[in-house]
Amino acid sequence: MISFIHQLGWELYRMFARPRTYIGFGIFLLFELFFYLLWSREKSGIEKFINQLSGGAEEYFSAITFGFLILIATMFLLGVISVSLVSGDIVAKETEDGNLRLLLARPVSRIRLLTIKFISCQIYTLVLFLFVGVSALAFGVMSRGWGGGFLVWAPDLPKVSLFSWGEGLIRYFGSVVVFSLFYLPVSGIAFCLSCLKIKPAAAAIIPVGVILADSILHKIPLPIMDDFRPYLMTERINGWLYIFYENIPWAKLLESAAWLVGFGLSGFVLGCVVFLRRDIKS
């Protein structure tokens, strides 16, 4: 167990030593800065909208509300790109650089190596989304100060939810953790492709296309899609918003989590099966 943690630590060190690992952090930060400047200029319009929803813009247009608006605007698409870039790179890049044969020359099994790399991808996802949550909240504090209520509104929510500052912080950061868990299918698909004889760029781009296509199908307003919508990843990933219900529907939240975790782990298992059959020498 100690050696596993030691190897995981070195894998994380190698991952975060690469400049391209920080591309996602930089993109998120730039978009957050853009939204901060944009919404600072349109503050009166946002206050009017929030006042219509809550009846008290001064109370509920807080730093948490501001941060949540940034999360809603940036997390899905930018998250897919960032997570796919790292997860699709984790094995394929080693093969391309010729490092994989050196790693497998050590007394470590292929399954152990792939497990360490897959866990590293999940840790990266959690660190990235926590960074987004903290930085979005920081921009909110810069704009609105500390304290106030928390208003939650999104098209996929049945109604507006209102929380106090303390409960709002718990729900806010809880949703970030849940969202990182719900992103397992994205990293699972990218990791599976990375285990193939494929270029790192292709392993990163294909999951983005799959998720975008899934999102487009989810938004098609046709009755014929109603029977298929529950089986789309976007429908399940949107389950992270359950954390903002005043009474959290735990059964639905756990169902979505189980579906997405199962999908992501299936990608890991399939990638392992393919990788175990590969001839790394050729």
C-alpha positions in Angstrom: 0.0 0.0 0.0 2.8 2.4 0.9 4.6 1.7 -2.4 1.3 2.3 -4.3 0.9 5.7 -2.6 4.5 6.5 -3.4 4.1 5.6 -7.0 0.8 7.6 -7.2 2.7 10.6 -5.7 5.3 10.4 -8.4 2.7 10.1 -11.1 1.0 13.2 -9.8 4.3 15.0 -9.6 5.0 14.1 -13.3 1.5 15.1 -14.3 1.7 18.6 -12.7 5.2 19.1 -13.8 4.0 19.3 -17.4 3.0 22.8 -18.6 0.1 21.5 -20.6 -1.6 20.2 -17.4 -2.2 23.9 -16.5 -3.9 24.8 -19.7 -7.3 24.0 -18.2 -6.6 26.2 -15.1 -5.5 29.1 -17.3 -8.6 28.8 -19.6 -11.0 28.7 -16.7 -9.3 31.7 -15.1 -9.5 33.8 -18.3 -13.2 33.0 -18.7 -13.9 33.8 -15.1 -12.1 37.1 -15.5 -14.1 37.8 -18.7 -17.4 37.0 -16.9 -16.4 39.1 -13.9 -15.7 42.2 -16.1 -18.9 41.6 -18.2 -21.2 41.1 -15.2 -19.6 44.0 -13.4 -20.7 46.3 -16.2 -24.2 44.7 -16.3 -24.7 44.6 -12.6 -28.0 46.5 -12.6 -29.6 44.0 -15.0 -28.5 41.0 -12.9 -29.7 42.6 -9.7 -33.1 43.3 -11.3 -33.3 39.6 -12.5 -32.4 38.3 -9.0 -34.8 40.7 -7.3 -37.6 39.2 -9.5 -36.7 35.7 -8.4 -36.0 36.3 -4.7 -37.5 39.6 -3.8 -34.2 40.8 -2.4 -31.2 41.4 -4.7 -29.2 43.0 -1.9 -29.4 39.8 0.2 -29.2 37.1 -2.5 -26.9 38.6 -5.1 -24.0 37.5 -3.0 -20.5 36.2 -3.7 -21.8 32.6 -3.8 -24.6 33.5 -6.2 -22.0 35.2 -8.4 -19.7 32.2 -8.2 -22.5 29.8 -9.1 -23.4 31.8 -12.2 -19.8 31.5 -13.3 -19.8 27.8 -12.7 -23.0 27.3 -14.7 -21.5 29.3 -17.6 -18.1 27.6 -17.7 -18.0 24.2 -16.0 -19.6 21.9 -18.6 -17.8 22.6 -21.9 -14.5 23.9 -20.5 -14.4 20.9 -18.1 -14.8 18.4 -21.0 -12.0 20.0 -22.9 -9.6 20.2 -19.9 -10.3 16.7 -18.5 -10.1 15.1 -22.0 -6.8 16.8 -22.6 -5.2 15.3 -19.5 -6.9 11.9 -19.5 -6.3 11.3 -23.3 -2.7 12.3 -22.8 -1.9 10.2 -19.8 -1.0 6.9 -21.6 -0.8 7.9 -25.3 1.8 10.6 -24.6 4.0 8.0 -22.8 3.8 5.7 -25.8 4.6 8.6 -28.2 7.6 9.7 -26.2 8.9 6.2 -25.8 8.7 6.3 -22.0 6.2 3.4 -21.6 8.8 0.7 -22.2 11.0 2.3 -19.6 8.2 2.4 -17.1 7.3 -1.3 -17.8 10.9 -2.4 -17.4 10.5 -1.8 -13.7 8.9 -4.5 -11.5 5.3 -3.1 -11.8 2.4 -4.8 -13.5 0.5 -3.1 -16.3 -2.7 -3.1 -14.3 -1.0 -1.3 -11.4 0.5 1.2 -13.8 -2.9 1.9 -15.4 -4.7 2.1 -12.1 -2.2 4.7 -10.8 -2.7 6.7 -14.0 -6.5 6.5 -13.9 -6.6 7.6 -10.2 -4.3 10.5 -11.1 -6.8 11.6 -13.7 -9.6 11.7 -11.1 -7.4 13.6 -8.7 -6.6 16.1 -11.4 -10.3 16.5 -12.2 -11.1 17.1 -8.5 -8.2 19.6 -8.1 -9.3 21.5 -11.3 -12.9 21.8 -10.3 -12.0 22.9 -6.7 -9.8 25.5 -8.3 -12.6 26.7 -10.4 -15.0 26.8 -7.4 -12.5 28.7 -5.2 -11.5 31.2 -8.0 -15.1 31.8 -9.0 -16.0 32.5 -5.4 -13.0 34.8 -5.1 -14.3 36.8 -8.1 -17.7 36.9 -6.4 -16.1 38.2 -3.1 -14.3 40.9 -5.1 -17.6 41.9 -6.7 -20.1 41.5 -3.9 -18.1 41.2 -0.7 -18.5 38.5 2.0 -21.8 37.3 3.4 -25.4 37.3 2.2 -27.8 34.6 0.9 -27.4 32.1 -1.9 -29.8 32.0 -4.8 -29.7 29.1 -7.1 -31.5 29.2 -10.5 -30.8 27.1 -13.6 -32.9 25.9 -16.6 -32.7 22.3 -15.4 -33.9 23.1 -11.9 -37.7 22.9 -11.2 -37.7 26.1 -9.1 -35.5 28.7 -7.4 -33.7 27.6 -4.2 -32.7 30.0 -1.5 -30.1 29.3 1.2 -28.3 31.1 4.0 -24.6 31.9 3.7 -23.3 29.0 5.7 -25.5 26.4 4.1 -24.9 28.0 0.7 -21.1 27.5 1.1 -21.7 23.8 2.0 -24.0 23.3 -1.0 -21.6 25.2 -3.3 -18.5 23.2 -2.6 -20.4 20.0 -2.2 -21.7 20.5 -5.8 -18.1 21.0 -7.0 -17.1 17.6 -5.5 -20.2 15.9 -6.9 -19.5 17.4 -10.4 -16.0 16.1 -10.4 -17.3 12.6 -9.6 -20.0 12.9 -12.3 -17.2 13.6 -14.8 -15.9 10.0 -14.6 -17.4 9.1 -18.1 -15.4 11.9 -19.7 -12.1 10.8 -18.2 -13.1 7.1 -18.7 -13.7 7.6 -22.5 -10.5 9.6 -22.9 -8.4 7.1 -20.8 -9.8 4.2 -22.8 -8.8 5.8 -26.1 -5.4 6.7 -24.6 -4.7 3.0 -24.1 -5.1 2.3 -27.8 -2.4 2.8 -30.5 -3.6 6.4 -31.0 -2.1 9.9 -31.0 -2.7 11.9 -27.8 -4.5 14.6 -29.7 -7.0 12.2 -31.1 -7.6 10.6 -27.7 -8.4 14.1 -26.3 -10.5 15.3 -29.2 -12.8 12.3 -29.6 -14.3 12.5 -26.1 -15.1 16.2 -26.6 -17.0 15.3 -29.8 -18.9 12.5 -28.1 -20.0 14.7 -25.2 -20.9 17.6 -27.5 -23.0 15.3 -29.7 -24.6 13.9 -26.5 -25.4 17.4 -25.3 -26.9 18.4 -28.7 -29.1 15.3 -28.7 -30.2 16.0 -25.2 -31.4 19.5 -26.1 -33.4 18.5 -29.2 -37.0 19.5 -28.3 -38.8 16.6 -30.0 -41.1 14.1 -28.3 -39.3 11.2 -29.9 -36.3 12.0 -27.8 -38.1 11.8 -24.5 -37.7 8.0 -24.3 -33.9 8.2 -25.0 -33.0 11.3 -23.0 -32.6 9.4 -19.7 -29.9 7.3 -21.3 -27.8 10.3 -22.4 -24.7 11.3 -20.4 -25.8 14.9 -20.3 -29.0 14.0 -18.6 -27.1 12.2 -15.9 -24.3 14.8 -15.5 -27.0 17.4 -14.9 -27.9 15.4 -11.9 -25.2 17.4 -10.0 -27.8 20.1 -9.7 -29.8 17.8 -7.3 -27.4 19.1 -4.6 -29.2 22.5 -4.9 -32.7 21.2 -4.2 -34.0 22.4 -0.9 -34.7 18.8 -0.1 -32.0 16.8 -1.9 -33.5 13.8 -3.7 -30.8 11.4 -2.6 -32.2 8.4 -4.5 -32.0 10.3 -7.8 -28.6 11.7 -7.0 -27.2 8.2 -6.1 -28.8 6.7 -9.2 -27.1 9.3 -11.4 -23.8 8.8 -9.6 -24.0 5.0 -9.9 -24.8 5.2 -13.6 -21.9 7.7 -14.4 -19.4 6.0 -12.1 -20.2 2.6 -13.8 -19.8 4.2 -17.2 -16.5 5.7 -16.3 -15.1 2.5 -14.7 -16.2 0.6 -17.8 -14.0 2.8 -19.9 -11.1 2.1 -17.5 -11.7 -1.7 -17.7 -12.0 -1.7 -21.4 -8.8 0.4 -21.7 -7.0 -2.1 -19.5 -8.2 -5.1 -21.5 -6.9 -3.5 -24.8 -3.7 -2.3 -23.2 -2.9 -5.8 -21.7 -3.1 -7.2 -25.3 -0.7 -4.6 -26.8 2.8 -5.3 -27.8 4.7 -2.4 -26.4 8.0 -3.4 -28.1 6.6 -2.8 -31.6 
